[in-house]
Amino acid sequence: MALVVGDVRVNEIPSLTSYHNVFVLEHNRLANGLRQYFTDDEEAFQQTRKLLIGIMQKIVYDEFLPAFLSPTAMTKNKLSSSNRYKYNSKLDPTAANVFGIAFRYA
C-alpha cells in the first residue's frame, strides 16, 4: 500500500515511509488530545505541529546527528543538544539543501 502525502519520495525508501507514518500517527494522537483545549481545529493542528517539530528536533540533535557525526564535529559546529535551550522565534528554521542530501544518505 502506497502512502499519499505531500512528498512524492515517501514511497521510494521503506524506512522513510515508516518514519513518515509514525509521525503522522503521532500527530493525530496528540491532536486528538489537544482538540478539547481549542475551539478551532486549525489551531489544534498548528499547536500539535509545533509540538511534533520539537520532538523531531530533539530526535535529530540527540540521536541522529551524534550517530552520523563525530563528537568533535558536533562540538565544532555547536550541534550538541542542551537542556538549557530556549525557543527563539527569530531563528531561521530553513534546512539547507545539503542537509536534505545528507539526510537521504543515512
N, C-alpha and C positions, 0 to 999 in steps of 0.2 A: 504494500500500500504506500503510495507516494503522498507526502505532506504537501499541502498547498499553502504557501506562505509568501511573504514579501521578497524573499531571497531565492532566486531560481536555483542556486547552488546547494540548497539544503538537502536535496536528494542525491547529490553526487558523492558525498562522503558519509558512509554509515555513522561514524562517530559524531559528525556534525548534526545529522538527523536526530540522533538520540539526545544530544545536548539541547538542541532546539526544543524537542518535545518535552524534556524535563522542565525547561524554563517556562514554556507555555503553560504546562500543568501547574507549576508553582505560582505563576502569575494569577491564574484563575482561582487557585486555592486562597491566596492572600486577598484577592479582590472580593471573593465571597465573604470573607471575614470582615473586611473593611466597609463593605457596602452599607451596613447599618449605621455608620457614622457620617455618611454623606447623602445628601438628598438627590444629587445628580450622579448618574452612572459614569459620566465623563470624568468627574472629579475623583471618583473612586478609582477609575482606571489610571489616571495620572499619578495619584498618590501611590498606588500599587507599583506603577512603573518606576517611580523614584526608589522605592524600597528594593525592588529587584535589581536595579542598576547598582545600588550599594552592595548588594550581595555578590553580584558579578565582579565588581571591582575588588572586593575582599578576596574572592577566589583567585583572581588574576594576580594580585600582588602577594598573596600569602602562599599560593600553591603552584600556579603555572609558571610565573617568572622565575622563582627560585629553582625550579626543576629545569628550566630552559637556559638560564644564565648562571654564570659563576657568582659566588659571593662577592668577589672583587668588582665585577660588573654591576651588581646590584647596588653596592656602596658608591662606586664611582659615579653612577648615573642617578643616584638618590632615588632608587626604586623600592627600597626596603619599606615594608609596612610599618605603621606606627599606631599605637593605641592613642596617641595624642593628636591624631588627625582631626582637623575641624573642616567642615564643609565650606568651600569658597565658591560662591555663586558667580564670581567674575572669572574663574578659571575656564579656559577654553577646553572643552571635552573632546574636540575633534581628534579622531585617530588618524595618524599618518598612514599613507599608502603602504609604506614599508612594514608597518605593524600588521596590516592585513595579509601581506605576503608571508611574513614570518609566522603568523598565527596558523596559516594553512600548512606550513612546513611541519608543525607538530601534529 
